[in-house]
């Protein structure tokens, strides 16, 4: 699978199709980190959700007319 992925990036680079070339240029620096994600799917989603909930709760304590900044 790794070879297919890297081959696809290389083929897109030389395809002469502008959108594919741009997409390959974007993926290229991250290619070593994209595939391991599928072996070890670690996500910060739960942490970000917890932070969002705390932010929402803090807004409950702000009364109208209070300057926040």
MOHU-V982766 format. One line per field, one symbol per residue. ss: DSSP state (a for helix, b for strand, c for the rest). phi: phi as a letter, one per 20 degrees, with the letter a starting at -180 (. if undefined). Layout:
# MOHU-V982766
ss: ???
phi: ???
This chain:
# MOHU-V982766
ss: caaaaaaaaaaaaccccaaaaaaaaaaaccaaaaaaaaacccccaaaaaaaaaaaaaaaaccccccccc
phi: .gfffffffffffdfmegfffffffffgfdffdfffgfecfeceggffffffffffffffeeegneeda
